[in-house]
Amino acid sequence: MTPEPEATPTPISLYERLGGEAVVQKLTERFYRLMDTEDYRALRAVHGPDLIRAQERLYWFLSGWLGGPSLYQEKVGNPMLRARHLPFKIGLLERNQWLLCMHQAMTELDVEESLKDQLIQSFFKTADWMRNT
């Protein structure tokens, strides 16, 4: 008799580890509420007067980037992050404020420490690559 092959467990996506749609939505909402405070003035200055569109697009992007539904690609197309951000001044200060703001938002939402560390490392690589000044 041939033994049954062992089932390979399906890896859990970052999207699922974070908590899925509801938590990704809360994370982007909290991120933009924090950005709109004095602590993140330089980061806020990069954005226009209304943060609703940016918040929506970050939610769409994070959804797919974390392994959930590819909302950004479905609605807008290829993210082309660097090209889409070239018109905006992004230096060390803006990069650092983005990372601090995201870290604070994840902390306030009680994101598991190991997951938060993993995400911040990935966010750092992307945020650093986005610098253009």
Phi and psi in degrees as a GROMACS rama.xvg file:
@    title "Ramachandran Plot"
@    xaxis  label "Phi"
@    yaxis  label "Psi"
@TYPE xy
-85.2488  129.204  THR-2
-67.3597  147.439  PRO-3
-65.9953  135.165  GLU-4
-67.1896  142.956  PRO-5
-71.1468  137.806  GLU-6
-71.162  132.298  ALA-7
-82.9878  123.575  THR-8
-64.7201  139.887  PRO-9
-76.0061  125.685  THR-10
-63.75  144.046  PRO-11
-84.4842  128.665  ILE-12
-71.46  160.315  SER-13
-60.0133  -36.1961  LEU-14
-56.8734  -47.7065  TYR-15
-69.1522  -42.0447  GLU-16
-60.5731  -36.5706  ARG-17
-71.2041  -30.2659  LEU-18
127.715  7.05337  GLY-19
78.7272  -161.243  GLY-20
-52.0804  -48.4284  GLU-21
-61.8397  -41.8921  ALA-22
-75.4894  -37.5661  VAL-23
-63.1129  -39.391  VAL-24
-63.8166  -46.9485  GLN-25
-61.7093  -38.7778  LYS-26
-62.752  -46.0953  LEU-27
-68.5073  -37.6431  THR-28
-62.2519  -46.3524  GLU-29
-66.2648  -40.8598  ARG-30
-55.665  -47.89  PHE-31
-74.1861  -30.5816  TYR-32
-65.9271  -41.1267  ARG-33
-65.4701  -42.1202  LEU-34
-59.5007  -28.821  MET-35
-81.9704  11.7926  ASP-36
-102.763  168.113  THR-37
-60.7619  -30.7767  GLU-38
-60.5894  -25.9311  ASP-39
-119.614  38.5314  TYR-40
-55.412  -46.1715  ARG-41
-64.4122  -41.9706  ALA-42
-64.9071  -43.0593  LEU-43
-62.0354  -35.6751  ARG-44
-64.4057  -23.1546  ALA-45
-71.2136  -23.6219  VAL-46
-94.8206  160.321  HIS-47
-74.8345  -174.808  GLY-48
-66.8391  -26.2312  PRO-49
-112.538  124.375  ASP-50
-93.4555  -3.40305  LEU-51
-60.3193  -46.7219  ILE-52
-64.3704  -43.3451  ARG-53
-63.8113  -41.4984  ALA-54
-62.3367  -45.2811  GLN-55
-60.0871  -44.3505  GLU-56
-69.5428  -36.024  ARG-57
-65.4641  -41.484  LEU-58
-58.933  -47.4959  TYR-59
-59.6228  -46.3688  TRP-60
-63.18  -50.8229  PHE-61
-60.7873  -36.0149  LEU-62
-53.937  -52.6273  SER-63
-73.1604  -40.0649  GLY-64
-62.1221  -33.8396  TRP-65
-83.7137  -4.83464  LEU-66
103.438  10.042  GLY-67
-95.133  -157.335  GLY-68
-59.111  140.808  PRO-69
-83.701  62.1916  SER-70
-62.566  -41.8788  LEU-71
-62.3548  -48.3695  TYR-72
-63.8403  -37.6437  GLN-73
-64.896  -37.8854  GLU-74
-94.9302  -31.538  LYS-75
-122.384  -32.1142  VAL-76
112.524  -160.941  GLY-77
-57.7418  132.395  ASN-78
-60.2391  -35.7768  PRO-79
38.1795  55.5704  MET-80
-52.351  -51.3696  LEU-81
-63.0821  -45.4128  ARG-82
-62.0645  -40.9315  ALA-83
-70.0451  -22.3235  ARG-84
-100.583  -5.4042  HIS-85
-57.8453  -33.8217  LEU-86
-66.6709  -12.2542  PRO-87
-106.475  141.602  PHE-88
-72.839  113.785  LYS-89
-127.004  105.57  ILE-90
-113.979  -165.422  GLY-91
-60.0405  -42.2835  LEU-92
-62.0708  -47.1505  LEU-93
-65.1173  -42.7195  GLU-94
-58.8301  -49.4642  ARG-95
-64.2784  -39.8494  ASN-96
-66.8746  -37.2847  GLN-97
-60.2928  -47.495  TRP-98
-64.9716  -43.3407  LEU-99
-63.9768  -40.9436  LEU-100
-63.5566  -44.5577  CYS-101
-66.434  -40.7447  MET-102
-61.0752  -44.7168  HIS-103
-63.1437  -43.0757  GLN-104
-61.5938  -43.5548  ALA-105
-66.2686  -39.1472  MET-106
-62.4751  -45.2086  THR-107
-65.9107  -24.8285  GLU-108
-92.4566  7.10935  LEU-109
57.6343  41.6752  ASP-110
-66.0115  134.611  VAL-111
-48.8965  134.468  GLU-112
-55.6879  -45.5189  GLU-113
-66.8741  -36.3267  SER-114
-68.6122  -43.7673  LEU-115
-59.2876  -44.6455  LYS-116
-61.0259  -43.9593  ASP-117
-61.9302  -44.3976  GLN-118
-67.2908  -42.4287  LEU-119
-62.5302  -38.8857  ILE-120
-61.2793  -43.6201  GLN-121
-68.1495  -43.0975  SER-122
-60.5756  -38.2387  PHE-123
-59.9993  -46.6857  PHE-124
-58.0893  -45.1359  LYS-125
-69.4483  -46.5474  THR-126
-62.7834  -37.7016  ALA-127
-68.6492  -36.7585  ASP-128
-67.4003  -24.4816  TRP-129
-79.1036  -14.4973  MET-130
-58.98  137.776  ARG-131
-134.542  5.06855  ASN-132
